Amino acid sequence: MTTLPELSGKVALITGASRGIGYGVAEALIARGDRVCITGRNEDTLKEAVEALGADRVIGVPGKAHDEAHQAVAVERTMEAFGRVDYLVNNAGTNPVFGPIADLDLNVARKVFETNVVSALGFAQRTWHAWQKDNGGAIVNIASLAGVSASPFIGAYGISKAAMVNLTLQLAHEFAPGVRVNSIAPAVVKTKFAQALYEGREEEVIAAYPLGRLGVPADIGGAAAFLTSQQSDWITGQTLVIDGGIFLNAGVG
């Protein structure tokens, strides 16, 4: 049996964490002794994640990230279960469309922004008022490399992630000095969410990465653990690009 570390006394709320990047972040924070609340749309998948992560340290709150009632319940349940919410990781996101932005359905664009940006703001507001305003803490927004560069065929997603990068700046300014706010901008990470970007042509995609592989959830989990640790106490308002070196190829003919 794996022996869990002693409790750190800290608590994190991670949205969209029943699988993929969010699950990888939860694993990293639990591994250092944090207790965690995870959210996700599918109740069965969420229950499986809680059991796998350890029901003695993890609770799950099912719901849709853009639903304000769900946001309120998630924060309330975290406070009820653990008495605090030191860290918020805004990971929940959607990308339901693939194609040129000239033909983008504006209703789809609104859905993308509601889930990827407005929900992150809503969760940040609620954790601020519930705990962080008086006690401090940290927020990590999971943005994307698509938010800091042009991203053909996933334009709506990229624009929403660019908005998340700016949301990070706004929150970092307003929530200082007690709460640090940073974002992570990953390139392609091997998850079900990103499968369409590499499935069936993984070797071809990997060839563009100087480090010779795609990302995995643990890569992002480690970065989120750093940005919610004392080792990053003098870092706020920053976007950490984690891309396997692919940005090094920008501008090369």
C-alpha contacts under 8 A as a table, 3 or more apart, distances in Angstrom:
res1	aa1	res2	aa2	distance
4	L	31	A	6.94
4	L	33	G	7.35
5	P	31	A	6.64
5	P	32	R	6.30
5	P	33	G	5.30
6	E	32	R	7.97
6	E	33	G	5.57
7	L	10	K	7.77
7	L	32	R	7.83
7	L	33	G	4.33
7	L	34	D	5.97
7	L	35	R	7.45
8	S	32	R	7.10
8	S	33	G	4.73
8	S	34	D	5.32
9	G	33	G	7.62
9	G	34	D	6.50
9	G	35	R	7.67
10	K	33	G	7.84
10	K	34	D	5.18
10	K	35	R	6.50
10	K	84	R	7.77
10	K	85	V	7.45
10	K	86	D	6.06
10	K	87	Y	7.91
11	V	34	D	5.53
11	V	35	R	4.85
11	V	36	V	5.61
11	V	37	C	7.89
11	V	82	F	7.09
11	V	84	R	6.36
11	V	85	V	5.05
11	V	86	D	5.32
11	V	87	Y	6.33
12	A	29	L	7.90
12	A	34	D	7.07
12	A	35	R	6.43
12	A	36	V	4.81
12	A	37	C	6.29
12	A	85	V	5.65
12	A	86	D	5.86
12	A	87	Y	4.43
12	A	88	L	5.70
12	A	89	V	7.42
13	L	36	V	5.83
13	L	37	C	4.77
13	L	38	I	6.00
13	L	75	V	7.69
13	L	78	T	7.26
13	L	85	V	6.69
13	L	87	Y	6.22
13	L	88	L	4.92
13	L	89	V	6.26
14	I	17	A	6.04
14	I	22	G	6.59
14	I	25	V	7.86
14	I	26	A	7.10
14	I	36	V	7.30
14	I	37	C	6.24
14	I	38	I	4.95
14	I	39	T	6.54
14	I	88	L	5.97
14	I	89	V	4.69
14	I	90	N	6.23
14	I	91	N	6.76
15	T	22	G	6.84
15	T	38	I	5.80
15	T	39	T	4.85
15	T	40	G	6.71
15	T	65	A	7.28
15	T	89	V	6.42
15	T	90	N	5.47
15	T	91	N	5.24
15	T	92	A	5.12
16	G	19	R	7.48
16	G	22	G	5.75
16	G	23	Y	7.98
16	G	38	I	6.99
16	G	39	T	5.26
16	G	40	G	4.73
16	G	41	R	7.53
16	G	65	A	7.65
16	G	90	N	7.83
16	G	91	N	5.56
16	G	92	A	4.08
16	G	93	G	7.26
17	A	20	G	6.97
17	A	21	I	7.04
17	A	22	G	3.78
17	A	23	Y	4.52
17	A	24	G	7.89
17	A	25	V	7.82
17	A	26	A	7.08
17	A	38	I	5.41
17	A	39	T	5.76
17	A	40	G	6.09
17	A	46	L	7.92
17	A	91	N	7.27
17	A	92	A	7.45
18	S	22	G	6.81
18	S	23	Y	5.61
18	S	38	I	6.89
18	S	39	T	6.73
18	S	40	G	5.62
18	S	45	T	6.20
18	S	46	L	4.91
18	S	48	E	7.94
18	S	49	A	5.38
18	S	50	V	7.88
19	R	22	G	6.17
19	R	23	Y	4.71
19	R	24	G	7.55
19	R	49	A	7.23
20	G	23	Y	5.38
20	G	24	G	6.33
20	G	190	K	7.93
20	G	191	T	5.18
20	G	192	K	6.93
20	G	193	F	7.39
20	G	217	P	6.00
21	I	24	G	4.96
21	I	25	V	6.24
21	I	91	N	7.49
21	I	189	V	7.91
21	I	191	T	7.33
21	I	216	V	7.80
21	I	217	P	4.56
21	I	218	A	7.55
21	I	220	I	6.64
21	I	221	G	7.09
22	G	25	V	5.08
22	G	26	A	6.27
22	G	91	N	5.90
22	G	92	A	7.72
22	G	217	P	7.67
22	G	221	G	7.78
23	Y	26	A	4.99
23	Y	27	E	6.22
23	Y	49	A	7.71
23	Y	217	P	7.46
24	G	27	E	5.12
24	G	28	A	6.36
24	G	217	P	4.72
24	G	218	A	5.10
24	G	220	I	7.07
24	G	221	G	5.03
25	V	28	A	5.16
25	V	29	L	6.31
25	V	217	P	7.28
25	V	218	A	7.02
25	V	220	I	6.67
25	V	221	G	3.77
25	V	222	G	7.16
25	V	224	A	6.43
25	V	225	A	7.28
26	A	29	L	5.26
26	A	30	I	6.03
26	A	36	V	6.92
26	A	38	I	7.67
26	A	53	L	7.87
26	A	221	G	7.22
27	E	30	I	5.24
27	E	31	A	6.00
27	E	53	L	6.83
27	E	221	G	7.24
28	A	31	A	5.11
28	A	32	R	6.74
28	A	218	A	7.32
28	A	221	G	5.36
28	A	222	G	6.13
28	A	225	A	6.27
29	L	32	R	5.42
29	L	33	G	6.62
29	L	34	D	5.46
29	L	35	R	7.66
29	L	36	V	7.74
29	L	221	G	7.73
29	L	225	A	5.97
30	I	33	G	5.04
30	I	34	D	4.88
30	I	35	R	6.20
30	I	36	V	7.12
30	I	53	L	7.84
30	I	57	R	7.58
31	A	34	D	7.39
34	D	57	R	7.70
35	R	57	R	4.91
35	R	58	V	6.00
35	R	82	F	7.68
36	V	57	R	6.37
36	V	58	V	4.89
36	V	59	I	6.59
37	C	58	V	5.63
37	C	59	I	4.84
37	C	60	G	5.64
37	C	61	V	7.28
37	C	74	A	7.79
37	C	78	T	6.09
38	I	46	L	7.85
38	I	50	V	7.92
38	I	58	V	7.32
38	I	59	I	6.37
38	I	60	G	4.89
38	I	61	V	6.38
39	T	46	L	7.13
39	T	60	G	5.60
39	T	61	V	4.90
39	T	62	P	5.45
39	T	63	G	6.87
39	T	74	A	7.42
40	G	43	E	7.03
40	G	45	T	7.92
40	G	46	L	5.99
40	G	60	G	7.79
40	G	61	V	6.96
40	G	62	P	5.12
40	G	63	G	5.91
40	G	64	K	6.93
40	G	65	A	7.78
40	G	92	A	7.89
41	R	46	L	7.75
41	R	62	P	5.49
41	R	63	G	4.81
41	R	64	K	5.35
41	R	65	A	7.85
42	N	45	T	5.43
42	N	46	L	6.10
42	N	62	P	6.59
42	N	63	G	7.54
43	E	46	L	5.01
43	E	47	K	6.17
43	E	62	P	5.42
43	E	63	G	7.91
44	D	47	K	5.14
44	D	48	E	6.36
45	T	48	E	5.14
45	T	49	A	6.27
46	L	49	A	5.04
46	L	50	V	6.26
46	L	60	G	6.26
46	L	61	V	7.83
46	L	62	P	6.95
47	K	50	V	5.13
47	K	51	E	6.29
47	K	60	G	6.81
48	E	51	E	5.19
48	E	52	A	6.14
49	A	52	A	5.06
49	A	53	L	6.01
50	V	53	L	5.20
50	V	54	G	5.88
50	V	55	A	5.58
50	V	58	V	5.86
50	V	59	I	6.28
50	V	60	G	6.31
51	E	54	G	5.13
51	E	55	A	5.38
52	A	55	A	7.84
53	L	57	R	7.84
53	L	58	V	6.84
54	G	57	R	5.72
54	G	58	V	5.96
55	A	58	V	4.96
55	A	59	I	6.51
59	I	78	T	7.88
61	V	73	V	7.75
61	V	74	A	5.83
61	V	77	R	7.73
62	P	70	H	7.81
63	G	67	D	7.42
63	G	70	H	5.65
64	K	67	D	5.48
64	K	70	H	6.62
65	A	68	E	7.71
65	A	70	H	6.86
65	A	71	Q	6.70
65	A	92	A	6.51
65	A	115	T	6.11
65	A	119	S	5.73
66	H	70	H	7.86
66	H	71	Q	7.65
66	H	114	E	5.81
66	H	115	T	5.00
66	H	118	V	6.96
66	H	119	S	4.68
67	D	70	H	5.25
67	D	71	Q	6.41
67	D	119	S	7.61
68	E	71	Q	4.95
68	E	72	A	6.26
68	E	119	S	7.80
68	E	122	G	7.22
69	A	72	A	5.15
69	A	73	V	6.24
70	H	73	V	5.06
70	H	74	A	6.02
71	Q	74	A	5.23
71	Q	75	V	6.40
71	Q	119	S	7.94
71	Q	122	G	7.04
71	Q	123	F	6.00
71	Q	126	R	7.62
72	A	75	V	5.43
72	A	76	E	6.09
72	A	126	R	6.99
73	V	76	E	4.98
73	V	77	R	5.86
74	A	77	R	5.25
74	A	78	T	6.19
75	V	78	T	5.12
75	V	79	M	6.26
75	V	85	V	7.86
75	V	123	F	7.89
75	V	126	R	6.84
75	V	127	T	6.55
75	V	130	A	7.52
76	E	79	M	5.16
76	E	80	E	6.08
77	R	80	E	4.98
77	R	81	A	5.96
78	T	81	A	5.23
78	T	82	F	5.83
78	T	83	G	7.09
78	T	84	R	7.03
78	T	85	V	6.76
79	M	82	F	5.37
79	M	83	G	4.39
79	M	84	R	5.09
79	M	85	V	6.57
79	M	130	A	7.84
80	E	83	G	5.68
82	F	85	V	7.71
84	R	131	W	6.19
85	V	88	L	7.38
85	V	127	T	6.76
85	V	130	A	7.78
85	V	131	W	6.09
85	V	132	Q	7.23
86	D	131	W	7.20
86	D	132	Q	6.45
86	D	135	N	7.92
86	D	136	G	6.92
86	D	137	G	4.65
86	D	138	A	6.54
87	Y	137	G	5.67
87	Y	138	A	4.98
87	Y	139	I	5.63
87	Y	140	V	7.82
87	Y	228	T	6.85
88	L	123	F	7.87
88	L	124	A	7.24
88	L	127	T	7.27
88	L	138	A	6.60
88	L	139	I	4.74
88	L	140	V	6.31
89	V	139	I	5.82
89	V	140	V	4.74
89	V	141	N	5.79
89	V	142	I	7.28
89	V	224	A	7.97
90	N	120	A	5.64
90	N	123	F	7.68
90	N	139	I	7.69
90	N	140	V	6.31
90	N	141	N	4.76
90	N	142	I	5.96
91	N	141	N	6.47
91	N	142	I	5.11
91	N	143	A	8.00
92	A	115	T	7.19
92	A	116	N	6.70
93	G	112	V	7.74
93	G	115	T	5.79
93	G	116	N	4.82
94	T	112	V	6.07
94	T	115	T	6.52
94	T	116	N	6.57
94	T	157	Y	7.62
95	N	98	F	7.90
95	N	112	V	6.58
95	N	154	I	7.56
95	N	156	A	7.82
95	N	157	Y	5.80
96	P	108	V	7.56
96	P	112	V	7.73
97	V	108	V	7.57
97	V	154	I	6.98
97	V	156	A	7.98
98	F	153	F	5.14
98	F	154	I	5.47
99	G	103	D	7.48
99	G	104	L	7.43
99	G	152	P	7.66
99	G	153	F	4.15
99	G	154	I	6.51
99	G	155	G	7.91
100	P	103	D	5.85
100	P	104	L	6.76
100	P	152	P	6.92
100	P	153	F	5.01
100	P	154	I	7.63
100	P	155	G	7.23
101	I	104	L	4.91
101	I	153	F	6.94
101	I	154	I	7.85
101	I	155	G	5.81
101	I	156	A	7.07
104	L	108	V	7.37
104	L	109	A	7.23
104	L	156	A	7.90
105	D	108	V	5.30
105	D	109	A	6.50
106	L	109	A	4.82
106	L	110	R	6.22
107	N	110	R	5.07
107	N	111	K	6.34
108	V	111	K	5.02
108	V	112	V	6.24
109	A	112	V	5.11
109	A	113	F	6.31
109	A	156	A	5.96
110	R	113	F	5.19
110	R	114	E	6.07
111	K	114	E	5.08
111	K	115	T	6.24
112	V	115	T	5.40
112	V	116	N	5.83
112	V	117	V	7.91
112	V	156	A	6.98
112	V	157	Y	6.69
112	V	160	S	6.97
113	F	116	N	5.17
113	F	117	V	5.18
113	F	118	V	6.32
113	F	160	S	5.67
114	E	117	V	5.87
114	E	118	V	4.84
114	E	119	S	6.08
115	T	118	V	6.28
115	T	119	S	5.41
115	T	120	A	7.73
116	N	119	S	6.31
116	N	120	A	6.61
116	N	160	S	6.30
116	N	161	K	7.18
116	N	164	M	7.58
117	V	120	A	5.21
117	V	121	L	6.44
117	V	160	S	6.33
117	V	161	K	7.50
117	V	163	A	6.82
117	V	164	M	5.79
117	V	167	L	7.96
118	V	121	L	5.12
118	V	122	G	6.18
119	S	122	G	4.90
119	S	123	F	6.18
120	A	123	F	5.27
120	A	124	A	6.14
120	A	141	N	7.62
121	L	124	A	5.03
121	L	125	Q	6.13
121	L	167	L	7.63
122	G	125	Q	5.20
122	G	126	R	6.31
123	F	126	R	5.15
123	F	127	T	6.14
124	A	127	T	5.35
124	A	128	W	5.98
124	A	139	I	7.64
125	Q	128	W	5.14
125	Q	129	H	6.33
126	R	129	H	5.29
126	R	130	A	5.96
127	T	130	A	5.00
127	T	131	W	5.91
127	T	132	Q	6.19
128	W	131	W	5.73
128	W	132	Q	4.56
128	W	133	K	5.00
129	H	132	Q	6.60
129	H	133	K	5.84
130	A	133	K	7.53
131	W	134	D	6.07
131	W	135	N	5.95
131	W	136	G	7.44
132	Q	135	N	4.89
132	Q	136	G	4.44
132	Q	137	G	5.65
132	Q	178	G	7.53
132	Q	179	V	6.73
133	K	136	G	6.02
133	K	175	F	7.63
133	K	178	G	7.19
133	K	179	V	7.61
135	N	178	G	7.29
136	G	178	G	4.45
136	G	179	V	4.96
137	G	178	G	6.60
137	G	179	V	4.81
137	G	180	R	6.63
137	G	228	T	7.83
138	A	179	V	5.07
138	A	180	R	4.66
138	A	181	V	5.73
138	A	227	L	7.76
138	A	228	T	5.81
139	I	179	V	7.30
139	I	180	R	6.26
139	I	181	V	4.66
139	I	182	N	6.40
139	I	228	T	7.46
140	V	181	V	5.92
140	V	182	N	5.08
140	V	183	S	5.16
140	V	184	I	7.21
140	V	224	A	6.74
140	V	227	L	7.14
140	V	228	T	7.63
141	N	164	M	7.16
141	N	165	V	7.89
141	N	168	T	6.97
141	N	181	V	7.77
141	N	182	N	6.37
141	N	183	S	4.42
141	N	184	I	6.37
142	I	183	S	5.64
142	I	184	I	5.04
142	I	185	A	6.38
142	I	186	P	7.90
143	A	147	G	6.65
143	A	161	K	5.03
143	A	162	A	7.42
143	A	164	M	6.13
143	A	165	V	6.51
143	A	183	S	6.20
143	A	184	I	5.57
143	A	185	A	4.74
143	A	186	P	7.12
144	S	147	G	5.26
144	S	148	V	7.33
144	S	158	G	7.32
144	S	161	K	5.93
144	S	162	A	7.98
144	S	184	I	6.91
144	S	185	A	3.84
144	S	186	P	4.92
144	S	187	A	6.41
144	S	241	V	7.98
145	L	148	V	5.45
145	L	149	S	6.41
145	L	158	G	7.93
145	L	185	A	4.89
145	L	186	P	5.37
145	L	187	A	5.13
145	L	241	V	6.84
145	L	243	D	7.41
146	A	149	S	5.38
146	A	150	A	6.35
146	A	151	S	5.38
146	A	154	I	7.96
146	A	157	Y	7.35
146	A	158	G	4.47
146	A	159	I	7.73
146	A	161	K	6.83
146	A	162	A	7.59
146	A	185	A	7.90
146	A	187	A	7.60
147	G	150	A	7.63
147	G	157	Y	7.84
147	G	158	G	4.57
147	G	159	I	6.03
147	G	160	S	7.13
147	G	161	K	4.46
147	G	162	A	3.95
147	G	163	A	7.60
147	G	164	M	7.97
147	G	165	V	7.26
147	G	185	A	7.46
148	V	158	G	7.81
148	V	162	A	6.18
148	V	185	A	7.96
149	S	158	G	7.86
150	A	155	G	7.61
150	A	158	G	7.41
151	S	154	I	5.82
151	S	155	G	5.81
151	S	158	G	6.33
152	P	155	G	6.00
154	I	157	Y	5.46
154	I	158	G	6.23
155	G	158	G	4.97
155	G	159	I	6.07
156	A	159	I	5.19
156	A	160	S	6.21
157	Y	160	S	5.17
157	Y	161	K	6.23
158	G	161	K	5.09
158	G	162	A	6.16
159	I	162	A	5.03
159	I	163	A	6.31
160	S	163	A	5.01
160	S	164	M	6.33
161	K	164	M	4.78
161	K	165	V	6.33
162	A	165	V	5.08
162	A	166	N	6.53
163	A	166	N	5.11
163	A	167	L	6.03
164	M	167	L	4.77
164	M	168	T	6.14
165	V	168	T	5.10
165	V	169	L	6.69
165	V	183	S	6.59
165	V	239	T	6.91
166	N	169	L	5.01
166	N	170	Q	6.33
167	L	170	Q	5.08
167	L	171	L	6.07
168	T	171	L	5.27
168	T	172	A	5.93
168	T	181	V	6.00
168	T	182	N	5.91
168	T	183	S	6.42
168	T	237	G	6.01
168	T	238	Q	7.72
169	L	172	A	5.10
169	L	173	H	6.22
169	L	181	V	7.57
169	L	182	N	7.78
169	L	237	G	4.89
169	L	238	Q	7.46
170	Q	173	H	5.27
170	Q	174	E	6.25
171	L	174	E	5.13
171	L	175	F	5.63
171	L	181	V	6.45
171	L	237	G	7.95
172	A	175	F	5.42
172	A	176	A	5.93
172	A	179	V	7.32
172	A	180	R	5.90
172	A	181	V	4.75
172	A	182	N	7.28
172	A	236	T	6.10
172	A	237	G	5.10
173	H	176	A	5.68
173	H	237	G	7.38
175	F	178	G	6.49
175	F	179	V	5.35
175	F	180	R	7.10
175	F	181	V	7.88
176	A	179	V	5.37
176	A	180	R	6.41
177	P	180	R	7.15
180	R	233	D	7.75
180	R	235	I	7.12
180	R	236	T	5.05
180	R	237	G	7.40
181	V	236	T	5.26
181	V	237	G	5.62
181	V	238	Q	7.68
182	N	227	L	7.26
182	N	235	I	7.71
182	N	236	T	5.49
182	N	237	G	5.06
182	N	238	Q	5.01
182	N	239	T	5.92
182	N	240	L	7.83
183	S	237	G	7.66
183	S	238	Q	6.29
183	S	239	T	4.61
183	S	240	L	6.24
184	I	220	I	7.73
184	I	223	A	7.75
184	I	224	A	7.75
184	I	239	T	5.41
184	I	240	L	4.72
184	I	241	V	5.95
184	I	242	I	7.11
185	A	239	T	6.55
185	A	240	L	5.92
185	A	241	V	4.62
185	A	242	I	6.01
185	A	243	D	7.82
186	P	189	V	7.10
186	P	215	G	7.94
186	P	220	I	7.44
186	P	241	V	5.90
186	P	242	I	4.71
186	P	243	D	5.53
187	A	215	G	7.26
187	A	241	V	7.89
187	A	242	I	6.40
187	A	243	D	4.56
187	A	244	G	7.50
187	A	246	I	7.90
188	V	194	A	6.75
188	V	197	L	7.47
188	V	214	L	6.10
188	V	215	G	6.11
188	V	243	D	7.39
189	V	194	A	6.68
189	V	214	L	5.78
189	V	215	G	4.16
189	V	216	V	5.15
189	V	217	P	6.67
190	K	194	A	6.49
190	K	195	Q	6.79
190	K	214	L	6.45
190	K	215	G	5.99
190	K	216	V	5.34
190	K	217	P	7.27
191	T	194	A	5.40
191	T	195	Q	6.05
191	T	216	V	7.50
191	T	217	P	7.54
192	K	195	Q	5.00
193	F	196	A	7.74
194	A	197	L	5.65
194	A	198	Y	7.44
195	Q	198	Y	5.68
195	Q	199	E	5.44
196	A	199	E	5.55
198	Y	201	R	5.49
198	Y	202	E	4.87
198	Y	205	V	6.25
199	E	202	E	5.94
201	R	204	E	5.37
201	R	205	V	6.39
202	E	205	V	5.10
202	E	206	I	6.03
203	E	206	I	5.02
203	E	207	A	6.21
204	E	207	A	5.30
204	E	208	A	7.46
205	V	208	A	5.87
205	V	209	Y	7.60
206	I	209	Y	5.38
206	I	212	G	5.89
206	I	213	R	5.31
206	I	214	L	6.11
207	A	210	P	7.56
207	A	212	G	6.62
208	A	212	G	7.89
208	A	246	I	6.30
208	A	249	N	7.81
209	Y	212	G	5.30
209	Y	213	R	6.45
209	Y	214	L	7.45
209	Y	243	D	7.96
209	Y	244	G	5.78
209	Y	245	G	5.87
209	Y	246	I	4.80
210	P	244	G	6.43
210	P	245	G	5.32
210	P	246	I	6.23
210	P	248	L	7.92
211	L	244	G	5.24
211	L	245	G	6.24
212	G	244	G	7.56
213	R	244	G	7.19
214	L	244	G	7.04
215	G	219	D	6.43
215	G	243	D	7.40
215	G	244	G	7.02
216	V	219	D	5.58
216	V	220	I	7.34
217	P	220	I	5.42
217	P	221	G	6.15
218	A	221	G	4.70
218	A	222	G	6.01
219	D	222	G	5.51
219	D	223	A	6.65
220	I	223	A	5.11
220	I	224	A	6.18
220	I	242	I	7.64
221	G	224	A	5.11
221	G	225	A	6.12
222	G	225	A	5.07
222	G	226	F	6.30
223	A	226	F	5.07
223	A	227	L	6.24
224	A	227	L	5.06
224	A	228	T	6.24
225	A	228	T	5.27
225	A	229	S	6.23
226	F	229	S	5.12
226	F	230	Q	7.95
226	F	231	Q	6.69
226	F	232	S	6.39
227	L	231	Q	7.76
227	L	232	S	5.52
227	L	235	I	7.84
228	T	232	S	7.01
229	S	232	S	5.74
229	S	233	D	7.01
230	Q	233	D	5.05
232	S	235	I	5.36
235	I	238	Q	6.99
242	I	245	G	7.83
243	D	246	I	5.72
243	D	247	F	6.94
245	G	248	L	5.52
245	G	249	N	7.80
246	I	249	N	5.69
246	I	250	A	7.64
247	F	250	A	5.39
249	N	252	V	5.53
